[in-house]
Amino acid sequence: MSLIGAAFGRPLFCLPLAPCRKALPTALSLARIFPVEDQPAVALFHKSASLFSNRLPKVLGPGAHSVIDYSVAALFFTAGALFWSRHKNASISALLCGTGVLLNGLFTDYPGGVVRAISFETHGKIDVGLAGITASIPGLMGFADDPQARFFEATAVAETLASGFTDYRSGAGESRQPQPHEWVA
């Protein structure tokens, strides 16, 4: 079922339960039935997306993923600049998230990486952590109820899905350049 179906109250997908032959609705539809004040539906959707992201088809390689990483970093820096005059906590949070994404990309051994200190697989694990931080930072910085928090929740879902579509094992080390200490005289 599509996201449009979920918006009209139907579950995004169902998990069959064999003994009772009923379906268990996802977190997004459960949030509609049993609203939780601490966690909006987008945060629950992020949790659902992260649980099932390993089942997504792996269609992104290291090159495409690096473009996505630097685009997300630019998005965070732009949001930080736009939020600066209206909401300092959201602005600082966006700048922190953007710095994390940028540093993760710069230190990764993939096309676009500069230092190449961490493997592409490790980069993927850090990406998942950064998506979790992105989803939780509005609550940590005290603006979970403000409109700016929706930006962080949506970006966390997008980061999680991008990680889910990336094949972290396919291009590990393929862009590796010999370091100066490895040159043969």
C-alpha positions in Angstrom: 0.0 0.0 0.0 1.3 3.5 -0.7 1.9 6.4 1.6 -1.3 8.0 0.3 -3.2 5.0 1.6 -1.6 5.5 5.0 -2.6 9.1 5.0 -6.3 8.1 4.7 -6.2 5.9 7.7 -5.2 2.6 6.1 -2.0 0.9 7.3 1.1 1.4 5.2 1.6 -2.4 5.3 0.5 -5.2 7.7 2.3 -7.9 9.4 0.3 -11.1 9.4 -0.2 -13.0 12.7 -0.6 -16.7 12.0 -2.6 -17.8 15.1 -5.3 -15.2 14.9 -5.2 -14.5 11.2 -5.4 -10.8 11.7 -3.1 -8.1 10.7 -1.0 -5.9 12.9 -1.0 -2.3 11.6 2.3 -0.4 11.5 3.5 2.3 13.8 2.1 5.0 11.5 -1.5 3.7 11.7 -1.1 2.9 15.4 -0.2 6.5 16.0 -3.5 7.5 14.5 -5.4 5.1 16.7 -3.4 5.6 19.9 -1.8 9.0 19.7 1.3 9.4 21.9 2.0 13.0 22.9 5.8 12.5 23.2 6.2 10.9 19.7 4.6 12.4 16.6 3.6 10.1 13.8 6.7 11.1 11.7 9.0 9.9 14.5 7.2 6.6 14.6 7.4 6.4 10.8 11.2 7.0 11.1 11.4 4.1 13.6 9.4 1.9 11.1 11.6 2.9 8.2 14.8 2.1 10.2 13.5 -1.3 11.1 12.7 -2.3 7.5 15.5 -0.4 5.7 17.6 -3.5 5.5 15.0 -5.1 3.3 15.0 -2.3 0.7 16.7 -3.0 -2.7 20.3 -1.9 -2.7 20.3 0.4 -5.8 22.7 3.2 -4.6 26.5 2.8 -5.0 29.2 4.8 -3.3 29.2 7.6 -5.9 25.5 8.2 -5.7 25.6 8.0 -2.0 28.3 10.6 -1.7 26.2 13.0 -3.8 23.3 12.4 -1.4 25.6 12.9 1.6 26.9 16.3 0.4 23.4 17.4 -0.6 22.0 16.6 2.8 24.9 18.5 4.4 24.2 21.5 2.2 20.5 21.2 3.1 21.3 21.3 6.8 23.6 24.3 6.4 21.0 26.1 4.4 18.3 25.3 7.1 20.7 26.6 9.7 21.1 29.9 7.9 17.3 30.2 7.4 16.5 29.3 11.0 19.1 31.7 12.5 16.9 34.8 12.8 13.8 33.0 14.0 14.9 30.0 16.0 18.5 29.7 17.4 18.1 26.2 18.8 16.9 24.8 15.5 19.6 26.7 13.7 22.4 25.4 15.9 20.9 21.9 15.6 20.9 22.1 11.8 24.5 23.3 11.8 25.5 20.4 14.1 23.7 17.8 12.0 25.2 19.3 8.8 28.7 19.2 10.3 28.2 15.5 11.3 27.1 14.5 7.8 29.8 16.5 6.2 32.6 15.1 8.4 31.2 11.6 7.8 31.5 12.1 4.1 34.9 13.8 4.1 36.5 10.9 6.2 35.0 8.1 4.1 36.8 5.9 1.6 34.5 6.6 -1.3 34.2 8.9 -4.3 34.2 12.4 -2.8 35.9 11.4 0.4 39.0 13.4 1.2 40.8 11.8 4.1 39.6 8.2 3.5 40.0 7.2 7.1 36.9 5.0 7.5 35.5 2.3 5.3 32.2 2.6 3.4 30.6 0.0 5.6 31.5 2.0 8.7 30.2 5.1 7.0 26.8 3.3 6.7 26.7 2.5 10.4 27.5 6.1 11.2 24.8 7.3 8.8 22.2 5.3 10.7 23.4 6.9 14.0 23.3 10.4 12.4 19.7 9.7 11.2 18.7 8.8 14.8 20.4 11.9 16.2 18.6 14.0 13.6 15.3 12.6 14.6 15.9 13.1 18.3 17.6 16.5 18.3 14.4 18.6 18.4 13.5 16.9 21.7 17.0 17.2 23.1 17.3 20.9 22.2 13.8 21.7 23.5 11.9 22.6 20.3 10.0 19.3 19.6 6.6 21.1 19.5 7.8 23.9 17.1 7.3 23.8 13.4 11.1 23.6 12.8 11.1 20.1 14.3 9.2 18.7 11.3 12.2 19.5 9.1 14.5 17.3 11.3 11.9 14.5 11.4 11.5 14.5 7.6 15.2 14.7 7.0 15.8 11.8 9.4 13.3 9.7 7.4 15.1 10.7 4.2 18.5 9.8 5.6 17.2 6.4 6.9 15.7 5.6 3.5 18.9 6.7 1.7 20.9 4.4 3.9 18.4 1.6 3.3 18.8 1.9 -0.5 22.6 2.0 -0.4 24.7 -1.1 -0.9 27.6 -0.5 1.5 29.4 -3.7 0.6 29.5 -3.2 -3.2 32.0 -0.4 -3.5 34.0 -0.6 -0.3 37.5 0.5 -1.1 37.0 0.7 -4.9 37.9 4.4 -4.9 40.9 3.9 -2.8 43.9 5.9 -3.9 47.4 4.9 -2.7 48.5 7.1 0.2 52.0 8.7 0.1 53.4 6.3 2.7 52.3 3.4 0.4 54.2 4.6 -2.7 56.9 2.3 -3.9 60.2 4.1 -4.8 
